[in-house]
Amino acid sequence: MSVAEILAPIVVMISVGYFAVSIGAFSKSFVAECGKFVMYIALPALIILNVSTIELSEAISFNYLLVYGVTGLAAMTIGFIASRALLKNNSKSSAMNSLGCALSNSAFVGIPIVIQVFEDTTAQAFVMCFLIENIILIPLAFMILEITHNQSGKSKKAIYLASLTKLTRNPMIIAVTIGFAINIFDVSLPSVVGGVLEMAAKVSTGLALFVIGGSLVGATIKANISRSLLVCSTKLIICPVIALLLTFIFPLDGELQLAVILFSAMPMLSIYPVIGGQYGDSVFCSSTLLITTLLSGVTLSVILYVNQLSINI
């Protein structure tokens, strides 16, 4: 399958969401509710089905976890230091920049893209990305945001405990836990439960892409362009380069190597503007999400094209 064939359905579905909302066929509030459905029902169903059926002995690769984790931490560090040293941003803006540099949209964009490249490896790769993101990167990013934006005088310990509490309520963390429990204890799901999960899981990919497109309506490139370019270039170029270099130190087989590079090269998580709004930075986050999502079509195409060339040589 060519690069265009892989990316075309994704681009079209995102475009459908964008134009459907922009012409008023659907409201932004409807898209927000669809996003909740994807986050709380469809994606968890997909995760439970995949995690409960994979071979656990083959599902976890220490090298993959190490490569993806170090890539995220390196991007977060680069984003923060470059913001402070080069752009002279304050700690609050630098923290928001670092979050955008490090956290990939592995669920809404990553799965739809990677599953078209190699379906069998997607679940394994996503689960490992998800574990690193939700156990290390997301808690760390939110802790940094809370510390740099701390106006209530809370102690760092209190902030960290609050982050952990929020983490335990994450629907996808719960789904991974349920999936692992079903797998480990070899539980046979009732046919009705399995059927419901399959129905919910089938709509996850298309609806997730629709939500991405709809959520971009109204996002304008008005923010500090230097901040946006720093975050965008780090997320789309530096991250996959770091991941690629690390795979030479911590080797992975062909599919997992490409998977970790692709997941590292995804645009930032779609709730970036929502997070930014909580810290008074929604305009910057919305415009940066728009720029990064649009340019990711180019950078992901380059990665897939280079991979195809290497296979054919």
C-alpha positions as CSV (number, residue, x, y, z in Angstrom):
1,M,0.0,0.0,0.0
2,S,1.4,3.4,-1.0
3,V,1.9,6.3,1.3
4,A,-1.0,8.2,-0.4
5,E,-3.3,5.2,0.0
6,I,-2.5,4.9,3.7
7,L,-3.0,8.6,4.5
8,A,-5.8,9.5,2.1
9,P,-8.7,7.9,4.1
10,I,-7.4,9.5,7.3
11,V,-7.1,13.0,5.7
12,V,-10.5,12.6,4.1
13,M,-12.2,11.6,7.4
14,I,-10.6,14.5,9.2
15,S,-11.7,16.8,6.4
16,V,-15.3,15.5,6.7
17,G,-15.3,16.4,10.3
18,Y,-13.9,19.8,9.7
19,F,-16.3,20.8,6.9
20,A,-19.3,19.2,8.5
21,V,-18.8,21.5,11.5
22,S,-17.7,24.5,9.5
23,I,-20.9,24.5,7.4
24,G,-23.0,24.1,10.5
25,A,-24.2,20.5,9.8
26,F,-22.9,19.6,13.3
27,S,-22.2,21.9,16.2
28,K,-18.9,22.1,18.2
29,S,-20.8,20.8,21.2
30,F,-21.9,17.7,19.3
31,V,-18.3,17.1,18.3
32,A,-17.2,17.5,21.9
33,E,-19.8,14.9,22.9
34,C,-18.6,12.6,20.2
35,G,-15.1,13.0,21.6
36,K,-16.4,12.0,25.0
37,F,-17.9,8.9,23.4
38,V,-14.7,8.0,21.8
39,M,-12.7,8.6,25.0
40,Y,-15.0,6.9,27.4
41,I,-16.6,4.1,25.4
42,A,-15.2,3.4,21.9
43,L,-11.4,3.5,22.5
44,P,-11.7,1.7,25.9
45,A,-13.7,-1.0,24.1
46,L,-11.0,-1.3,21.4
47,I,-8.3,-1.5,24.1
48,I,-10.1,-4.2,26.1
49,L,-10.6,-6.3,23.1
50,N,-7.0,-6.0,21.9
51,V,-5.3,-6.3,25.2
52,S,-7.4,-9.2,26.3
53,T,-6.4,-11.3,23.3
54,I,-2.7,-10.5,22.7
55,E,0.0,-12.9,23.8
56,L,1.4,-11.2,26.9
57,S,4.7,-12.9,26.6
58,E,5.2,-11.2,23.3
59,A,3.2,-7.9,24.0
60,I,5.8,-6.1,26.1
61,S,9.2,-5.2,24.7
62,F,11.5,-3.5,27.2
63,N,13.5,-1.9,24.3
64,Y,10.3,-0.4,22.9
65,L,9.2,1.0,26.3
66,L,12.7,2.4,26.8
67,V,12.9,4.0,23.3
68,Y,9.4,5.6,23.5
69,G,9.9,6.7,27.1
70,V,13.3,8.3,26.6
71,T,12.1,10.0,23.4
72,G,9.2,11.6,25.2
73,L,11.3,12.7,28.1
74,A,14.0,14.1,25.8
75,A,11.4,16.0,23.8
76,M,9.9,17.4,27.0
77,T,13.4,18.5,28.1
78,I,14.3,20.0,24.8
79,G,11.0,21.9,24.6
80,F,11.4,23.4,28.0
81,I,15.1,24.4,27.7
82,A,14.7,25.8,24.2
83,S,11.7,27.8,25.3
84,R,13.6,29.3,28.2
85,A,17.0,29.7,26.5
86,L,16.1,30.6,22.9
87,L,12.6,32.1,23.1
88,K,13.0,33.6,26.5
89,N,9.6,32.3,27.5
90,N,8.6,32.3,31.1
91,S,8.2,29.0,33.1
92,K,4.5,28.8,32.5
93,S,4.7,29.1,28.7
94,S,7.8,26.8,28.6
95,A,5.9,24.1,30.5
96,M,3.0,24.3,28.0
97,N,5.5,24.1,25.1
98,S,7.2,21.0,26.6
99,L,3.8,19.2,27.0
100,G,3.1,19.8,23.3
101,C,6.6,18.6,22.3
102,A,6.3,15.3,24.1
103,L,2.8,14.0,24.2
104,S,1.5,12.2,21.0
105,N,-2.1,11.8,19.9
106,S,-1.5,8.0,19.9
107,A,-5.2,7.2,20.4
108,F,-7.1,9.5,18.0
109,V,-4.5,9.7,15.2
110,G,-1.8,7.1,16.0
111,I,-4.1,4.0,15.9
112,P,-5.9,5.0,12.6
113,I,-2.6,5.5,10.9
114,V,-0.5,2.6,12.3
115,I,-3.4,0.1,11.9
116,Q,-3.3,0.8,8.1
117,V,0.4,0.0,8.0
118,F,0.4,-3.2,10.0
119,E,-2.8,-4.3,11.8
120,D,-1.3,-7.1,13.9
121,T,1.3,-5.0,15.6
122,T,-0.9,-1.9,16.3
123,A,-2.4,-3.2,19.6
124,Q,1.0,-4.2,21.0
125,A,2.6,-1.0,20.1
126,F,-0.3,1.2,21.3
127,V,-0.5,-0.5,24.6
128,M,3.2,0.1,25.3
129,C,2.9,3.7,24.1
130,F,-0.2,4.1,26.3
131,L,1.6,2.7,29.4
132,I,4.6,5.1,29.0
133,E,2.3,8.1,28.3
134,N,-0.1,7.5,31.2
135,I,2.4,6.2,33.8
136,I,5.3,8.6,33.1
137,L,4.8,11.3,30.6
138,I,1.3,12.7,31.3
139,P,1.7,12.7,35.1
140,L,5.1,14.4,34.8
141,A,3.7,17.0,32.3
142,F,0.8,17.8,34.5
143,M,2.9,18.0,37.6
144,I,5.2,20.5,35.8
145,L,2.2,22.5,34.6
146,E,0.8,22.6,38.1
147,I,4.1,23.6,39.7
148,T,4.7,26.4,37.2
149,H,1.1,27.6,37.4
150,N,0.7,27.0,41.1
151,Q,-1.3,30.0,42.4
152,S,-2.9,28.2,45.4
153,G,0.3,27.6,47.3
154,K,-0.1,23.8,47.2
155,S,3.0,21.8,48.0
156,K,4.6,19.7,45.3
157,K,3.6,16.5,47.2
158,A,0.0,17.6,47.1
159,I,0.2,18.4,43.4
160,Y,1.8,15.0,42.7
161,L,-0.9,13.1,44.7
162,A,-3.6,15.0,42.9
163,S,-2.1,14.0,39.6
164,L,-2.0,10.3,40.6
165,T,-5.6,10.4,41.7
166,K,-6.7,11.8,38.3
167,L,-4.7,9.1,36.6
168,T,-6.6,6.3,38.3
169,R,-9.8,7.7,36.9
170,N,-8.6,7.7,33.3
171,P,-10.9,5.5,31.2
172,M,-8.1,4.1,29.1
173,I,-6.0,3.3,32.1
174,I,-9.1,1.4,33.5
175,A,-9.5,-0.3,30.1
176,V,-5.9,-1.5,30.0
177,T,-6.3,-2.8,33.5
178,I,-9.5,-4.7,32.6
179,G,-7.9,-6.1,29.4
180,F,-4.8,-7.3,31.3
181,A,-7.0,-8.9,34.0
182,I,-9.1,-10.7,31.4
183,N,-5.9,-11.9,29.7
184,I,-4.0,-13.0,32.8
185,F,-7.0,-14.9,34.3
186,D,-8.1,-16.3,31.0
187,V,-11.6,-15.0,31.4
188,S,-14.1,-15.9,28.7
189,L,-16.4,-12.9,28.1
190,P,-20.1,-13.6,27.6
191,S,-21.1,-13.3,23.9
192,V,-23.3,-10.3,24.7
193,V,-20.5,-8.4,26.3
194,G,-18.1,-9.4,23.5
195,G,-20.6,-8.2,20.9
196,V,-21.1,-4.9,22.6
197,L,-17.4,-4.3,22.8
198,E,-16.9,-5.1,19.2
199,M,-19.7,-2.8,18.2
200,A,-18.2,0.1,20.2
201,A,-14.7,-0.6,19.0
202,K,-15.6,-0.6,15.3
203,V,-16.7,3.1,15.4
204,S,-13.6,4.2,17.3
205,T,-11.3,4.9,14.4
206,G,-13.6,6.8,12.1
207,L,-15.3,8.8,14.8
208,A,-12.0,9.7,16.4
209,L,-10.8,11.2,13.1
210,F,-14.1,13.0,12.7
211,V,-13.7,14.5,16.1
212,I,-10.2,15.7,15.3
213,G,-11.5,17.5,12.2
214,G,-14.4,19.0,13.9
215,S,-12.3,20.2,16.8
216,L,-10.0,22.1,14.4
217,V,-12.8,24.4,13.3
218,G,-12.3,27.9,14.7
219,A,-8.6,27.3,15.4
220,T,-6.6,30.2,13.9
221,I,-2.9,30.8,13.6
222,K,-2.8,33.9,15.8
223,A,-0.4,32.8,18.5
224,N,3.3,33.4,18.9
225,I,4.6,31.8,15.7
226,S,8.1,31.2,17.2
227,R,6.5,29.1,20.0
228,S,4.3,27.2,17.6
229,L,7.3,26.4,15.3
230,L,9.4,25.2,18.2
231,V,6.7,22.8,19.4
232,C,5.8,21.7,15.9
233,S,9.3,21.0,14.8
234,T,10.2,19.2,18.0
235,K,7.1,17.1,17.8
236,L,7.1,16.1,14.2
237,I,10.9,16.1,13.4
238,I,13.0,15.8,16.5
239,C,10.9,13.2,18.2
240,P,11.0,10.6,15.4
241,V,14.7,11.3,14.8
242,I,15.4,10.6,18.5
243,A,13.3,7.5,18.4
244,L,15.2,6.3,15.3
245,L,18.6,6.9,16.8
246,L,17.6,5.1,20.0
247,T,16.5,2.0,18.0
248,F,20.1,1.6,16.9
249,I,21.1,1.4,20.6
250,F,18.1,-0.6,21.7
251,P,17.2,-2.7,18.6
252,L,13.6,-3.5,17.6
253,D,12.3,-5.7,14.9
254,G,11.1,-4.0,11.7
255,E,7.5,-3.5,12.5
256,L,8.1,-2.4,16.1
257,Q,10.8,0.0,15.0
258,L,8.6,1.7,12.5
259,A,5.7,1.7,15.0
260,V,7.7,3.5,17.7
261,I,8.9,6.1,15.1
262,L,5.4,6.6,13.8
263,F,3.8,7.0,17.3
264,S,6.6,9.4,18.2
265,A,5.9,11.5,15.1
266,M,2.2,11.9,15.7
267,P,0.9,15.4,16.4
268,M,0.2,16.3,20.0
269,L,-2.9,15.1,21.8
270,S,-6.2,16.6,20.7
271,I,-7.1,18.0,24.1
272,Y,-4.0,20.3,24.0
273,P,-6.2,23.4,23.6
274,V,-8.5,22.2,26.4
275,I,-5.5,21.8,28.7
276,G,-4.2,25.2,27.5
277,G,-7.5,26.8,28.4
278,Q,-7.1,25.7,32.0
279,Y,-3.9,27.6,32.2
280,G,-4.8,30.7,30.1
281,D,-3.0,29.5,26.9
282,S,-5.9,28.2,24.7
283,V,-5.2,30.5,21.7
284,F,-1.6,29.3,21.4
285,C,-2.5,25.7,21.9
286,S,-5.4,25.7,19.4
287,S,-3.2,27.3,16.6
288,T,-0.3,25.0,17.4
289,L,-2.5,22.0,17.2
290,L,-3.8,23.1,13.9
291,I,-0.3,23.8,12.4
292,T,1.1,20.5,13.8
293,T,-1.9,18.4,12.6
294,L,-1.7,19.8,9.1
295,L,2.0,19.4,8.8
296,S,2.0,15.9,10.2
297,G,0.5,14.7,6.9
298,V,3.8,15.8,5.3
299,T,6.2,14.4,7.9
300,L,4.4,11.1,8.3
301,S,4.3,10.7,4.5
302,V,8.1,11.2,4.4
303,I,8.6,8.6,7.2
304,L,6.5,6.0,5.4
305,Y,8.1,6.8,2.0
306,V,11.6,6.4,3.4
307,N,10.6,3.1,5.0
308,Q,9.2,1.8,1.7
309,L,12.5,2.8,0.0
310,S,14.5,1.0,2.6
311,I,12.4,-2.1,2.1
312,N,12.7,-2.1,-1.7
313,I,16.5,-1.5,-1.6
